[in-house]
Amino acid sequence: MARSRQTFSHGSAAARSCQIGLLAAAAFVAGCSGNLRLLEDGKSYPGRWNSASGEVEADIDGEHYAGTYSDPPNIGIGVGVGSYGWSGSGGGVGLSTGTGGGGGRAVLTSSSGRVIECYFASSFGRGQGECRSMDGRRFVLVIGG
């Protein structure tokens, strides 16, 4: 039995589907990443995060800070039981689950040994929180946007 070889023209629907699939796979492998800012007394310090590696970094007053973060998902489960009717007949049981944004923690250190610890809430690449350095500085953390 002879094998047939299927070819796609560059503009065909199958070729477009292939291209979309390759782009989606590349995005999955790369993970999500984005920008963040640390705000302090009218100053804005830039940074970046990457969900695939769990790494975070920021530059503050010319010093580079890098570290890791964890952002566990916020998962809720609810169960309900009830009845209805004057005679007490009927009833129902329900179960619901859901996921949404989570709360997270990041620890960043500089080459000089300075440490900044952050707590935040995020969802779909956006969020906010607070960071504190060991010497008492406080920052507002803005993720995304």
C-alpha positions in Angstrom: 0.0 0.0 0.0 1.4 3.4 -1.0 1.7 6.1 1.6 0.2 9.4 0.8 1.8 12.6 1.9 -0.4 15.4 3.0 0.8 18.9 2.3 -0.7 22.2 3.4 -0.7 25.4 1.4 0.6 28.3 3.4 -2.8 30.0 3.6 -4.9 26.9 4.2 -7.0 26.4 7.4 -4.9 23.4 8.3 -1.7 25.4 8.1 -3.2 28.2 10.2 -4.3 25.7 12.8 -0.7 24.3 12.8 0.7 27.8 13.3 -1.7 28.6 16.1 -0.9 25.3 17.8 2.9 26.0 17.6 2.4 29.5 19.0 0.3 28.2 21.9 2.9 25.5 22.7 5.6 28.2 22.7 3.6 30.4 25.0 3.0 27.4 27.3 6.7 26.6 27.5 7.7 30.2 28.0 5.2 30.6 30.9 3.7 33.9 31.8 5.9 36.8 32.7 5.3 40.4 33.3 6.3 43.7 34.8 6.0 44.9 38.4 6.7 48.1 40.2 7.7 48.9 43.8 6.5 52.3 44.8 8.0 54.3 47.7 7.5 58.0 48.5 6.7 59.0 44.9 9.5 56.8 43.4 8.8 53.8 41.1 11.3 51.0 40.9 10.9 48.5 38.0 10.9 44.8 38.1 9.9 41.6 36.4 8.3 38.2 37.3 8.2 34.9 35.6 5.6 32.2 36.5 7.3 29.4 34.7 10.5 29.7 36.8 8.9 31.4 39.9 11.6 34.1 39.7 11.2 37.7 40.5 13.6 40.7 40.2 13.7 44.4 40.8 16.2 47.3 40.7 16.1 49.6 43.7 18.4 52.6 44.0 20.8 51.1 41.5 20.9 47.8 43.3 19.6 44.6 41.7 17.4 42.3 43.8 16.4 38.8 42.7 14.6 35.9 44.2 11.7 33.6 44.0 8.0 33.8 44.7 5.1 31.4 45.3 1.6 32.2 44.3 -0.6 29.2 45.4 -4.1 29.1 43.8 -7.1 30.2 45.8 -9.4 27.2 45.8 -12.8 27.1 47.5 -15.2 24.3 48.0 -18.7 24.6 49.2 -21.4 22.1 50.0 -25.1 22.8 50.6 -28.0 20.6 51.8 -31.6 21.7 51.9 -35.3 20.7 51.5 -38.4 22.4 50.2 -42.1 22.1 50.3 -44.8 22.4 53.0 -44.9 18.7 53.4 -41.1 18.4 53.7 -40.9 16.5 50.5 -38.1 17.0 48.0 -34.6 18.1 48.8 -31.3 18.9 47.2 -27.6 18.6 47.7 -25.1 20.9 45.9 -21.4 21.0 45.5 -19.4 23.9 44.0 -15.7 24.4 43.5 -13.9 27.3 42.1 -10.5 28.7 41.5 -9.4 32.3 41.3 -6.4 34.4 42.2 -4.2 33.5 45.1 -2.1 35.2 47.7 1.6 34.9 47.4 5.0 35.6 49.0 8.3 36.7 47.5 11.7 37.0 48.9 14.3 39.1 47.0 18.0 39.5 48.0 20.7 41.7 46.6 24.4 40.9 46.1 25.2 43.0 49.2 22.9 40.8 51.3 19.9 43.1 51.6 16.6 41.3 51.8 13.1 42.4 50.8 10.0 40.3 51.6 6.7 40.8 49.8 3.1 39.6 50.4 0.6 40.0 47.6 -2.7 39.0 46.0 -2.9 38.4 42.3 -5.1 37.1 39.6 -4.4 36.7 35.9 -1.1 38.5 35.9 -2.3 41.5 37.9 -2.2 42.2 41.6 -1.0 44.3 44.5 0.7 43.9 47.8 3.2 45.2 50.2 7.0 44.7 50.5 9.3 45.4 53.4 13.0 45.5 53.6 14.9 44.3 56.7 16.0 47.9 57.4 12.3 49.1 57.6 11.6 50.5 54.1 8.1 49.8 52.9 7.0 49.5 49.3 3.6 49.2 47.6 3.9 46.3 45.1 2.0 46.7 41.8 1.9 43.6 39.5 1.1 44.1 35.9 -0.6 47.2 34.6 
